[in-house]
């Protein structure tokens, strides 16, 4: 079984755990509070929002294969206490409800027991599953041959319930039988052997080597972690975890990797796209269909494959603004002869992009995010520009920070693309719902004021 096969279901564990907890809360609320004259849809909604909010702030679902059981228990107790307080807080504001201490106590005790039990059962089941079947493992390599790296390798072998499969050391400074090669060979080995995580001993790496490995891991979506030694490293993107008593620094994923945040952004996308589809596209599509057809032969919609989340292809929709041609992999340029008369108008006002709200509703895109590039641009700039591939960590957007800052449309130079990527990465690292709203508002203002590169 390959690394990809052994870990292909891991990403579903946390969402399944969240959904199962929310179902337990909903069912217990119906059972325990029966007969209290409650508006059940309102109260259950309140309970679910309360649970999700607390879980987000205390990182209740941040449980990893190396997390100690005592830390899990601490999270459960903290979540239970805060959730209980919010449960009680609802009743003083609902005068119609008859408060029942027995019902409340029954709900809190049962929810605590069921959720705690399921959380520990899942945790220990996965440990046994890894040991017995050899599945759900992550392939790892270590850069550097030091006392710390040897200790970490021994820990991987002793604690097979953690689910790490050690493949070898790499070093530029030492030659040992255990060392498979230098750091240059590491890249080939990592790709060929589907390595999931790279552990770096900081004492054996120069700053340039470290930057190169970080860039390589970004481009290939490989997790990179650091083994602290004599050198120290400080970054807002680093956090420390302990495998028993062994410290490991991990480059943190962005807030957009959090399941709760993903859900919030997805709900926003669905609501916003539905509003546009119902109130704007419902009458714009028939009107533009007629105008586009009257001017030139061809389909109303232009459909093109673009790289999306995790660089998986999806079909991006636009209103057709050009005459039928074979050069679909070329961006429109100023005074492009392929653009029709109606096409110039809808491109200038960005109306041609409106069908992408259907992409948003279907889940291929987000309202705000890095704009989806052409495949040819991915091939051209993927290795050339630092952190280019980071933009594929999230869904592409109809508009984005780069676009409202003036970097939309045709790419005229490598510097244009570098500026766009810097802004895309900044957006991913600093996402908030307020930032999304600001970008949407600025996009509308830019359209109303007219944009130089909207051609």
N, C-alpha and C positions, 0 to 999 in steps of 0.2 A: 504494500500500500504506500503510495507516494505521500509527500507532505501535503500536497494540495488535497488529496483524497482524505487523509487522516484528519485534517482540520476544517473540511468544507462545511460542516454543520455547526462549528463552534460559534459562529456569528449569530446563530439563532437562539443560543442558550439564554442570553440576557433578555431579549424581547419576549421569549416564552415565559420566563420567570416573572416579568412585569405583568404580562397579560393574565397569568394564572393568579397572581396576588390581587389584581383588580377584580377578577371574577369572584374570588373568595370573599372580598369585602362586600361586593354587590349582593351576593347570595345570602351572606350572613345578615346584612342589613334588612333584607326582606323577611328573613326568618325571625330575627331577634326583636325587631321593632314593629312587628305586626300588631295592629290594634291601637297604635298611638296617634291616630288621626294625622299622620304625616303625609306631606306631598312627597311621595317616594322618589319620583324622578328628580326633584330638586335636591332632596337630602342625599341621595346616592351620588348625584353629580358633585355635591359639596364634599362628600367623603373622598371621592376619587381624586378631585383636584387637590384636596388637603394632603392626601397620601402622596401624590406625585410631587407636590411642592416640597414637602419635607424630605422625601427620598432624594430629590435633586440636590438640596442644600447640604445634606449630611452624607451624600454619595453612598446611599444605601445599597445600590446595585453594583458598586465598584468592588466586586469580589473576584479575585483571580486565583489561579491554580496554586499559588504560593501563599495566599492569605491565611494567617493563623486562625484556628477555630475561635479563639478568645476574641479576636477582632470582629469576627462575624457576629458573635453573641453580643458584643458591645453595640454594634450597629443596630441589631434587632431591638435591644432594650431602649436605645436612644430613639429609634423610630417609633416604638410602641408608646413611650411616654409622651412625646410631642404630639402624636396622632390622637392619643386619648384626650389631651387637653383641648385639641381642636374639635373633637367630637362633642365634648361637654359644652364648649363655647357656643355651639349652634343653638341650644335650647332656650337660653334667655331671650334670644331675638325672635323666637317663634312662639307667640302667645297662645296660638290655637292648640299646640301640642301638649299633651299631658306627659310631664317628665316621669320616667320610670327608672329608678336606680337599678332594679333587677335586670331590666332589658339592657341597660347600658353596660352593666358589669358583665353580663353574659356575652354581649357582642365583643367587648374588649378582650376578655379571656380567650374566647374561642378563636378570634382572629389572630391573637398573639400565638396561640398554640399551633394552629394550622399553618400559618406562614413561617414560623420558626422551624417547625418540623419539616416542611417541604424544602426550606432553604438548606438545612443541614443534610437531608436525605439526598438532594441533588448534588451537594458538594462532595459527600462521601461516595455517592454512586459513581461520579466521574473519576474519582481517584481509583476506585476498584476497577472501573471499566478500562482505564489506561493500563493498569497492571496486568489484568487478565487477557485483554484483547490486543494490547499494543497499539490501540487506536487513540485518536485525539492527542497525538504527540506533536511537538513542534521541533523541527530540526534547527540546531544551533551550532555556531562556530565561535571561536574566541581568537581575537587578535592580540598577540603578546603571549610570552611564556614567562610568567612571573609567579611568585608565591601565591598572590591573590587569584590569578587565573587558574592555577592548579587546584586551589581550594574550591573554586567554583565548579570546575570539572568534576571533582570528587563528590561535591554536593549533588550535581545532576545525576551521577551514577548511584549514589546512596538513596536518594529520594526519588525513586522512579514514579511515585504517585504524583509528583509535580508535572510529569508529562513532558520532559525535555529529552531529546535525543542528541547527545553530543557527537559531532562529526569530526572535529579536529581543531588543531591550533594553526595559526598563521603568524609569521614574524619576519621582519626585515633585519632584526638585530642578532638573532640566535639561530643555530643549526642543531637540531635535536631530531632523534628518530620519530618523536611524537609530532613534530611540526610538518605539516603537509606541504608548505610552500610559503612564498612571500606574499605581501599584500596585493601585488599586481595579479598573482594567480588566484587570490581569494575571489575576485569578481567573477571569473569564469567558473570557479567551483560553486559559488553561491547560486548562480543561474542554473548550472547543470544538475545540481542536487536539491533544488527547490528548498533552499534554506529560508527559514521564517524569521530568525533573529540573529543579529551579529552583536557579540559582546566585545567591547574594546577596552584594552588595558591602556590607560592614558599615559603611563610612564614610558611606553614603547612607541608612542606616536608623536610626530611633529604636528604643528598646527595645520600645515598644508595637507598632510596625510589625513588628519581628522576631518578637515573640510571636504576632502575628496570622498571619503567614505560616507559622510553625511549626505553629500550630493548623490552618490551612487544609491544609497538606501532610499532616498526620496524618489528617484527616477524609477526604481524597481519595486516600490511599495513594500520594503523590507524593514522590520522594526529594528532599531538600533539602540543598544543600551551600553552603559559605561561602568567599568570597574574602577572605582576610585583608588588611587595610590598616593604617591608622594605629591603629584601635581594636584591642583584643585581646579574645578571648573564651576562656573556660576552662570546660570541662564534661567530666565523665567520659564523656558520650555523643558526644564529638567525637574524631575521629582525623584525622591529616594524611596525605594522599596527594600524590604528585608526578606531574604530567603532564610528562614530561621534567624541567625545572627549575622548573616552575610549581607552587606550593603551593596545595592546595585542602583545606579542612576539610569533613569529611563527618560527618553524624550517624550513629553506628553503629547497625546493627540489633542486636536483642537476641541473646543466646546461643541462643535458641530458633529462630533463622533458620539456624543452622549445620546442615548436612546430617547430620553425625555425631550431634549432640545430638538432632535430630529422630528419627534412627534409634533411639537409646537410649530416648527417651520412647515411641516407637511399640512397641518390643519390650516395654517395661514394661507398656504399656496392653494389649497382646495377651495376655501371660501373666496379668496380674491379672484381666482380664475373663473369660478362659477358666476360671480358678479359680472365680469367682463363678457363671458360667453352669453349669458342670458340677456343683459341689457345693452350690449354693444354689438357683438358678433352676430346676434340673431337678425339684425337688420343690415349690418355692414356687408355680410357675406352675399346676400342676394343683389344688393346694389353694385358692389364691386365686381361680382361675377358677370353682370351684364356689361359693365364698362370695359372690363378686361377682354371679354369675348368679342365685343364690337370692334376693338382696335386691332387685335392680332389673333391668329389661330393658336390653339394650344390649350392646355389645362388651366383652370383658375388658380390652382395651388401649385407651388413649386415645392418639391420634396427632395431632400438631400440627406444622405447618411453623414452623421457627424460623431466624433468621439464624445461620450458622455461620462457618467459616473464610473470610476474604475476603468476608464478608457473603453467601455463597451459601446458599441455602435447603436445609435437610435436614429430615427428619421425626423428631421427638423422641418416644420412646415412654415411656409410664407405664402402671401399672395404673390402670384407671378408678376414680376415687374420688368421682365426682359423678353425679347423675342426668342423663339426657340433657337437654341444653339448648342454646340457640342462642348463648349469650353466651360463646363459647370464648376471646375475646380479653380477658376480664376475669380478673385474678388472684383467687384465693380470699381472702376476708377472714375475720376472726374471726366465729365462729358463722354462717358462710355456709350458708344453707338448701339450697344445691345439693349439699352434701357428704352422702354416705350414712353409715350407722352404721359399716360396715366401712371406709368411706373415711376416717373420722376416725381410726381406729386406724392404718391404714397410712400416713396422712399424718403423724401424730404420730411414728411410728417411722421415717419416710422410706423405708418398704418400697415405696411407690408408685414410687420412682425406680429400683428395681432393673432394670427392663427396659432402662434406658439403657446397661447394660453390653453389650447387643447393639449399640447405637449405637457404643460404644467399639470393640468387636470389628470392626465393619464399617468403622471409620475416620472416622465422622462426628464423633465426640466423643473426648475424652480423659478419663481418670479424674479428673485435676485440671486445672482451668482456669477461666476466667470462666464463670459460669452463662449458658446461652443465654436471652436475653430474648425477649419477645414482639415481633413486628414493630411493633406500635403504640408500644411503648416506644422502639424504635430511632428511629421518626419523631419522637416527642415530645422525646427527649433528645439525639439525634444532634448537633444544632447548638447546643443549649443548654448542655451540660456539656463543659468542656474535656477533651480526650483521650478522649472517649467511644468514638470509632471505633477507637482503638488496640486495644481488646479483641478486635477481629476479625482481628488479626494472627496469632492462634493458634487452635487448635480449642477450642470450648467444653468445659467439664468437668461431671462429675456433682457434684463439690464443688469449692470454691475457697477462697482466702484470705479473701475477703469473707464467705463463709458461716460459716466457723469463728470469725470475729471478731464474729458477731452480726448481719450484714447479709444475712439470707436472708428468703425469703418476700415478703410484700406490701410494696410501696413506698408509704409513707404521705406522703412529702414529697420535694421536690427534694434536700434535704440527705441523705436516705437514699441516693439515687442517687449523689450526689457522693462520699459515703464509700465506696460500693461500687466506684465507678470508680477512686478513688485506690488502693484495695487491689488491684484487678485489674491496674492499670498497674504497681504495685510488684511484683506477682508476675511479670509478664512481664519486667520489667527485671532481676529478681534471681533468676531460676529456678535451681533445682538439684534433683537427684534427692532429696537429703535433705529439702529443703523440701516436695516432693511427699509423701514418706512422713510427715513431721510433720503435714501437713494431713489426710491420710487417718486417721492415729491420732487427731487432735483431732476429726475428724468423728464417728468411732465413739464417743469419750468424750462428745461433746455429745449424741448420740442416746441413750446410756445414762442421762445425767443429765437429759435432757428439755430441749427448747428452747421458749422462749416463743412464737416466731413460726412454729412447726411446726403450722400449722392449715390 
